[in-house]
C-alpha cells in the first residue's frame, strides 16, 4: 500500500509545480491529504508488526519524528527559495521513498495472514538480523498461532464490534485520532502567522516563530523516543495531554483578555507564542507521536484493514472540520473560543488515557489483545477476592 500509493505525494508536488489556477492547488492539497491519512495510519501498523516489543514504542514514534522533520525542513528553506524550487525539492522526497522502500519486505504478519509461512520466516529473519535460528523459529510459530487465532473471523466490518478486544481497540484508536487533531496543533501551526501578535518579539518574524515551533517538535519527539519504552505509553500520554490543555487554556485566556475585556495585555504579547512553544514541547513528548503510533499496537489482524480505513476518514474529517471552523469561530465568537475548545479536548484526552487506554509497553501484540479482552472485575468480585484473601491469611 505504501509503495503503490506513494504516487499520491509525487502527483501532488507535480500539480503544485505545474499549477496554473487555484483549482490545481486544491487538487494537490487533496492528494496530499489522502497521503497523510494513509501514511499516518498504515506506517504505525507496519512498524508494529515488524518491531520487537522492547523497541516498538521508539520505532512507532519515529513516524512522527520524520513528519516533524519534514515540516521543519520546509519551514526553514521555504522563505529562501522560489516557489518552483521548493516544489521540486519537496517532490524529490517521495520519489526517494518510492525508490528505497520498494526493496523492503512485507511484514511477517502479512505473510502469515496469507498463509505463506516460508516468506514470513524469511521476512522475520531479515528484520531480526543474526538472531538465533531456534529463537527465530519459536517467534514465527508464536506469530502464526496468534494470527490464526485473530483471523478466525474473516475481517468483516461487523467483526470490529463482535468482541470486547476489537471494540475497545476501535474506540481507543478513533478517540486518540480525534484527540490528536483537536489538540489544535494543525490549525495552530497553519494560522500561526495570523494568530500570533505581530509585535510579540521584535526580533522574530512569523517565519522565525514557525521555525522555532518546528524545532521544538523535532527535539522533543527525539526525547519521546528515548522515554516511551522506559516510562510507558500511558504516563507520557497523560502528561502530554494535560500539558497541552494547560498551554491552550493559557493561550485562550490571553486572547479572551485581549478581545473581550478592557484589560491592556500589550506588555504580555509574548504569552501566546510561549504557550504555543510549551504546547509543542509536551505534544511532541506524547500526544502527537504516541497518539498516532498506538494504532499499530492495538488492532487485531482481522480488523486492521477496515479500522485503518475508518481512521484515515476520521483524521481527514477532523482536519477538514477544524480548518473550516477555526476562522469562523474567531470572527464570530472570538479567537479564545478556539483555544478553550482545544484545552477541553486535551483535558478529556487526559481522563480518557487514564481510564480507558491500556498500557502496551514491553508486551507482544497478542498480550495486548489479551489485555484488551480482559474485563475489569466487578465491585462484588473485588470484594469476594478481598474476603478470600483475608480468609487465606487467617
Residue pairs with C-beta under 8 A, 6 or more apart in sequence:
1 38
1 42
2 38
2 39
2 42
2 43
2 46
2 101
3 98
3 101
3 102
5 34
5 35
5 38
6 35
6 94
6 97
6 98
6 101
7 98
8 31
8 32
8 34
8 35
8 38
9 31
9 32
9 35
9 91
9 93
9 94
10 91
10 94
10 95
10 98
11 28
11 31
12 28
12 29
12 31
12 32
12 35
13 28
13 87
13 88
13 90
13 91
13 94
14 91
15 24
15 25
15 27
15 28
15 31
16 24
16 25
16 28
16 87
16 91
17 84
17 87
17 88
17 91
18 24
19 25
19 28
33 316
33 319
34 312
34 316
36 315
37 311
37 312
37 313
37 315
37 316
38 312
39 63
40 63
40 67
40 292
40 315
41 295
41 308
41 311
41 312
41 315
42 308
43 63
43 296
44 60
44 63
44 292
44 293
44 294
44 295
44 296
44 297
45 295
45 296
45 299
45 304
45 308
46 107
46 296
47 56
47 59
47 60
47 62
47 63
47 293
47 296
48 56
48 60
48 293
48 296
48 297
48 365
49 107
49 108
49 109
49 110
49 296
49 365
50 107
50 108
50 123
50 127
51 59
51 60
52 128
53 362
53 363
53 364
54 229
54 362
55 229
56 229
56 296
56 297
56 360
57 225
57 228
57 229
57 233
57 290
57 293
57 360
57 361
58 225
58 226
58 228
58 229
60 228
60 289
60 290
60 293
60 294
60 296
60 297
61 221
61 224
61 225
61 228
61 289
61 290
61 293
62 225
63 289
63 292
63 293
64 221
64 284
64 288
64 289
64 292
64 293
65 218
65 221
65 222
65 225
65 289
68 214
68 217
68 218
68 221
68 284
68 288
69 218
70 93
71 189
71 214
71 217
72 211
72 214
72 215
72 217
72 218
74 86
74 90
75 207
75 210
75 211
75 214
76 211
76 214
77 86
77 89
78 86
78 207
79 207
81 89
105 122
105 123
105 126
105 127
106 119
106 123
107 123
108 120
108 121
108 123
108 124
108 127
108 140
108 143
109 120
109 143
109 147
109 301
109 365
110 120
111 117
111 119
111 120
111 123
112 120
112 143
112 144
112 147
113 147
113 151
113 301
117 140
117 144
120 140
120 143
120 144
121 136
121 137
121 140
124 136
124 139
124 140
124 143
125 131
125 136
128 136
128 139
142 364
142 366
146 301
146 364
146 365
146 366
146 369
147 301
149 366
150 300
150 301
150 302
150 369
151 301
151 302
152 302
153 159
153 162
153 302
154 302
155 302
155 303
155 305
155 306
156 306
157 306
159 166
159 302
159 303
159 306
160 166
160 167
160 170
160 303
160 306
160 307
161 167
161 170
163 373
164 372
164 373
164 375
165 300
165 369
165 370
165 372
165 373
166 300
166 303
166 372
168 356
168 358
168 372
169 298
169 299
169 300
169 303
169 307
169 372
170 303
170 307
170 310
171 356
172 294
172 298
172 356
172 357
172 358
173 294
173 295
173 298
173 299
173 307
173 311
174 310
174 311
174 314
175 349
175 352
175 356
176 291
176 292
176 294
176 295
176 349
176 357
177 291
177 292
177 295
177 311
177 314
177 315
177 318
178 314
178 318
178 345
179 241
179 287
179 291
179 345
179 346
179 348
179 349
179 352
180 287
180 288
180 291
180 292
181 315
181 318
181 319
181 322
182 318
182 322
182 341
182 342
182 345
182 346
183 241
183 244
183 248
183 279
183 283
183 287
183 288
183 342
183 345
183 346
183 349
184 244
184 248
184 279
184 322
184 338
184 339
184 341
184 342
184 345
185 279
185 280
185 283
185 288
186 319
186 322
186 323
187 322
187 323
187 326
187 338
188 195
188 276
188 279
188 342
189 210
189 213
190 323
191 326
191 327
192 206
192 209
192 210
192 213
192 276
193 206
193 207
193 209
193 210
195 272
195 335
196 206
196 209
196 272
196 273
196 276
197 269
197 272
197 273
199 269
200 209
200 269
200 270
200 272
200 273
201 209
201 270
201 273
204 212
209 273
209 276
212 277
213 276
213 277
213 280
216 277
216 280
216 281
216 284
217 280
217 283
217 284
217 288
218 284
219 284
220 280
220 281
220 282
220 284
220 285
221 284
221 288
221 289
223 284
223 285
224 236
224 284
224 285
224 286
224 289
224 290
225 289
227 236
227 285
228 236
228 289
228 290
228 361
229 361
229 362
231 361
232 359
232 361
233 286
233 290
233 294
233 357
233 359
233 360
233 361
234 353
234 354
234 357
234 359
236 285
236 286
236 290
237 286
237 287
237 290
237 291
237 349
237 353
237 357
238 286
238 350
238 353
238 354
239 282
239 285
239 286
240 282
240 283
240 285
240 286
240 287
240 288
240 290
241 286
241 287
241 346
241 347
241 349
241 350
241 353
242 346
242 347
242 350
243 278
243 279
243 281
243 282
243 283
243 285
244 279
244 282
244 283
244 287
244 342
244 343
244 346
244 349
245 343
245 344
245 345
245 346
245 347
245 349
245 350
246 278
246 343
247 275
247 276
247 278
247 279
247 282
248 275
248 279
248 339
248 340
248 342
248 343
248 346
249 339
249 340
249 343
250 271
250 275
250 278
251 271
251 272
251 275
251 276
251 279
251 339
252 336
252 337
252 338
252 339
252 340
252 342
252 343
253 336
254 265
254 268
254 271
254 272
254 275
254 336
255 272
255 334
255 335
255 336
255 339
256 334
256 336
256 340
257 263
257 265
258 265
259 334
259 335
259 336
260 334
260 336
265 271
287 346
287 349
291 349
294 357
294 360
295 307
295 308
295 311
297 360
297 365
297 368
298 360
298 368
298 372
299 307
299 308
300 369
326 338
329 335
329 337
329 338
329 341
330 337
330 338
358 368
358 371
358 372
359 371
360 368
360 371
363 371
377 385
